[in-house]
Amino acid sequence: MSVAGTIVNANSENLASLVITQTASPGAPHIYSSESTLVDVRTGFIGYLGAETPMIFSACGQMAARYGLPKMTGTNGMDGVTTGNPTTLYETVTSLLATMNGTDICSGIGGLDADAGCSAEQIVIDATIWEEFRAFMRVFEISEGTAALDVMRQVGQGGNFLTHPHTAKSFKAQMHFHDKAKEVYAATMSTKMREDAHKTVETILKEHEVPRLDKDIVKEGDGIVREYAKNPPVF
């Protein structure tokens, strides 16, 4: 199927799903979701790492935005046969572009070998790389205030912005600072980050505590379940 045909098909499936959910339960929350892309004709496997993937994901994201629906139209994760970042730069960028279509939710984190398995270490690796992706998705304003035109006038021709108080006050909010300790995660076709990721997993498993839910929330949830049991929806 062509790129255009895949987009039409994915959108039609989402609209059909929306009709079903709203017929069964009018007003129920609905997430527009698609991981559709072309098949690699050489292998028969779905071509997540192809150049067509971000184009299709972005188109589906635009359709979800048109309908005003929350969306899961992006993936995050290298998905190699082993933990690490074993894919090429091209494939990494494709994953980034697929994620930057404005999706609200991503799938694929921690997956290995075309999602045949999942690894806690790979979750840490993918999450660390995602934090770097976020730097490309920042929202910034261009106005007279943010452009600091008054500072430009003060500094003047041949001046230096580095010593101006405005620079010292605002540079941290404008720049993305890489964590030097995590630079090993940026290496492509590499497993160098395995050891650090494993240490992080061990720390989380040892120290993380799940906060208790508020008693009122638990009570409300139990009430919803009991009401559902009394009056199940008719399909």
C-alpha positions as CSV (number, residue, x, y, z in Angstrom):
1,M,0.0,0.0,0.0
2,S,1.2,3.5,-0.8
3,V,1.9,6.2,1.8
4,A,-1.3,8.0,0.9
5,G,-3.3,4.8,1.0
6,T,-1.8,3.8,4.4
7,I,-2.8,7.2,5.9
8,V,-6.3,6.9,4.5
9,N,-6.6,3.4,5.9
10,A,-5.3,4.3,9.3
11,N,-7.6,7.2,9.6
12,S,-10.6,5.1,8.5
13,E,-9.8,2.5,11.2
14,N,-9.6,5.2,13.9
15,L,-13.0,6.7,12.8
16,A,-14.6,3.3,12.8
17,S,-13.2,2.6,16.3
18,L,-14.5,6.0,17.4
19,V,-18.0,5.1,16.2
20,I,-17.9,1.8,18.1
21,T,-16.7,3.3,21.4
22,Q,-19.2,6.2,21.2
23,T,-22.1,3.9,20.3
24,A,-21.3,1.6,23.3
25,S,-20.7,4.5,25.7
26,P,-21.5,8.0,24.4
27,G,-18.9,10.5,25.6
28,A,-16.3,7.9,26.6
29,P,-12.7,9.2,26.3
30,H,-11.1,8.1,23.1
31,I,-7.4,8.1,22.0
32,Y,-6.6,8.3,18.3
33,S,-3.9,5.7,17.8
34,S,-1.8,4.5,14.9
35,E,1.5,2.8,14.3
36,S,0.7,2.2,10.6
37,T,3.6,2.3,8.2
38,L,4.7,0.5,5.1
39,V,5.9,-3.1,5.0
40,D,9.6,-3.8,4.1
41,V,9.0,-5.8,0.9
42,R,12.4,-7.5,1.3
43,T,11.5,-9.1,4.6
44,G,7.8,-8.9,5.1
45,F,8.3,-7.1,8.4
46,I,6.7,-3.8,9.3
47,G,9.1,-1.0,8.3
48,Y,9.2,1.2,11.5
49,L,12.6,2.4,10.6
50,G,11.8,3.5,7.1
51,A,11.8,7.1,6.0
52,E,8.0,6.8,5.3
53,T,7.2,6.2,9.0
54,P,7.5,9.8,10.3
55,M,5.5,11.1,7.3
56,I,2.6,8.7,8.0
57,F,2.8,9.2,11.8
58,S,2.8,13.0,11.3
59,A,-0.2,12.8,9.0
60,C,-2.2,10.7,11.5
61,G,-1.2,13.2,14.2
62,Q,-2.6,16.0,12.1
63,M,-5.9,14.2,11.6
64,A,-6.2,13.5,15.3
65,A,-5.6,17.2,15.9
66,R,-8.3,18.0,13.3
67,Y,-10.8,15.9,15.3
68,G,-9.6,17.4,18.6
69,L,-8.6,14.0,20.0
70,P,-5.7,13.0,22.2
71,K,-3.3,10.9,20.2
72,M,-0.7,8.1,20.2
73,T,0.9,8.6,16.8
74,G,4.6,8.2,17.7
75,T,7.1,5.6,18.8
76,N,10.2,5.9,21.0
77,G,12.8,3.2,21.2
78,M,15.7,1.8,19.2
79,D,14.2,-1.8,19.1
80,G,17.4,-3.7,18.4
81,V,18.1,-7.3,19.0
82,T,20.1,-6.5,22.2
83,T,20.1,-3.7,24.7
84,G,21.9,-0.5,23.9
85,N,21.7,1.8,20.9
86,P,22.6,-0.6,18.2
87,T,20.9,1.3,15.3
88,T,22.3,3.8,12.9
89,L,22.0,7.5,13.1
90,Y,19.4,7.5,10.3
91,E,17.2,5.1,12.2
92,T,17.5,7.1,15.4
93,V,16.5,10.3,13.6
94,T,13.6,8.5,12.0
95,S,12.4,7.6,15.5
96,L,12.8,11.2,16.6
97,L,10.9,12.6,13.7
98,A,8.1,10.1,14.3
99,T,7.8,11.3,17.8
100,M,7.9,15.0,17.0
101,N,4.6,15.0,15.2
102,G,2.9,16.3,18.3
103,T,1.9,13.0,19.7
104,D,0.6,13.0,23.3
105,I,1.7,9.4,24.0
106,C,4.4,7.2,22.6
107,S,4.8,3.4,22.3
108,G,7.8,1.2,21.9
109,I,9.9,2.1,24.9
110,G,12.0,-0.7,26.2
111,G,11.2,-3.0,23.3
112,L,13.7,-5.5,21.8
113,D,13.8,-7.5,18.6
114,A,10.7,-6.0,16.9
115,D,9.0,-6.0,20.3
116,A,9.5,-9.7,20.8
117,G,10.7,-8.8,24.3
118,C,11.2,-6.0,26.7
119,S,14.1,-5.0,28.9
120,A,14.2,-2.8,32.0
121,E,17.7,-1.6,31.0
122,Q,16.4,-0.7,27.6
123,I,13.6,1.3,29.2
124,V,16.3,3.4,31.0
125,I,18.2,3.8,27.7
126,D,15.2,4.8,25.7
127,A,14.0,7.2,28.4
128,T,17.5,8.8,28.6
129,I,17.6,9.3,24.8
130,W,14.0,10.7,24.9
131,E,15.1,13.4,27.4
132,E,17.5,14.6,24.7
133,F,14.7,14.4,22.1
134,R,12.7,16.8,24.3
135,A,15.2,19.6,23.7
136,F,14.1,19.7,20.0
137,M,10.4,20.0,21.0
138,R,10.6,23.1,23.2
139,V,8.1,25.9,22.7
140,F,9.7,29.3,22.4
141,E,8.3,32.7,21.9
142,I,9.6,35.3,19.5
143,S,8.6,38.8,20.6
144,E,10.3,42.1,21.4
145,G,10.7,41.1,25.0
146,T,12.2,37.6,24.4
147,A,14.4,39.0,21.6
148,A,15.7,41.5,24.1
149,L,15.8,44.4,21.6
150,D,16.5,46.8,24.5
151,V,19.6,44.8,25.4
152,M,20.8,44.9,21.8
153,R,20.5,48.7,21.8
154,Q,22.4,48.9,25.1
155,V,25.2,46.6,23.9
156,G,25.5,48.3,20.5
157,Q,27.8,47.6,17.7
158,G,30.9,45.7,18.7
159,G,29.7,45.1,22.3
160,N,29.6,41.9,24.3
161,F,26.4,40.2,25.5
162,L,28.3,37.7,27.8
163,T,28.7,40.2,30.6
164,H,25.2,41.7,30.4
165,P,22.9,40.9,33.4
166,H,20.2,39.8,31.0
167,T,22.4,37.0,29.6
168,A,23.2,35.8,33.1
169,K,19.5,35.9,34.1
170,S,18.0,34.1,31.1
171,F,20.6,31.7,29.5
172,K,19.6,28.7,31.6
173,A,16.0,29.0,30.4
174,Q,17.1,29.3,26.7
175,M,19.7,26.6,26.4
176,H,19.6,22.8,26.7
177,F,22.5,21.4,28.8
178,H,23.5,17.9,28.1
179,D,24.2,15.7,31.1
180,K,27.9,14.9,30.7
181,A,27.5,11.7,32.7
182,K,24.9,10.5,30.2
183,E,26.8,11.2,27.0
184,V,27.6,7.5,26.6
185,Y,23.9,7.0,25.8
186,A,24.3,9.1,22.6
187,A,26.7,6.6,21.0
188,T,25.0,4.9,18.0
189,M,25.7,1.2,17.2
190,S,26.9,0.9,20.8
191,T,26.3,-1.1,24.0
192,K,28.5,1.1,26.1
193,M,25.5,2.4,28.1
194,R,24.4,-1.1,29.3
195,E,26.4,-1.0,32.6
196,D,25.1,2.5,33.6
197,A,21.5,1.5,32.6
198,H,21.7,-1.7,34.7
199,K,22.9,0.3,37.8
200,T,20.0,2.7,37.3
201,V,17.5,-0.3,37.2
202,E,19.0,-1.8,40.3
203,T,18.7,1.6,42.1
204,I,15.1,2.0,41.1
205,L,14.1,-1.5,42.1
206,K,15.8,-1.0,45.5
207,E,14.7,2.5,46.4
208,H,11.5,3.3,44.5
209,E,8.3,3.5,46.6
210,V,4.9,3.6,45.0
211,P,2.9,6.4,46.8
212,R,-0.4,5.3,48.3
213,L,-3.5,6.4,46.6
214,D,-5.7,8.9,48.5
215,K,-8.5,7.0,50.3
216,D,-11.1,9.2,48.6
217,I,-9.8,8.2,45.2
218,V,-9.9,4.5,46.1
219,K,-13.4,4.9,47.4
220,E,-14.5,6.6,44.2
221,G,-12.9,3.9,42.0
222,D,-14.5,1.1,44.0
223,G,-17.9,2.9,43.5
224,I,-17.3,3.1,39.7
225,V,-16.5,-0.7,39.6
226,R,-19.6,-1.6,41.6
227,E,-21.8,0.6,39.4
228,Y,-20.4,-1.0,36.3
229,A,-21.1,-4.5,37.7
230,K,-24.7,-3.5,38.3
231,N,-25.3,-1.9,34.9
232,P,-22.8,-3.3,32.4
233,P,-22.9,-1.6,28.9
234,V,-24.9,-3.3,26.2
235,F,-22.9,-4.0,23.0
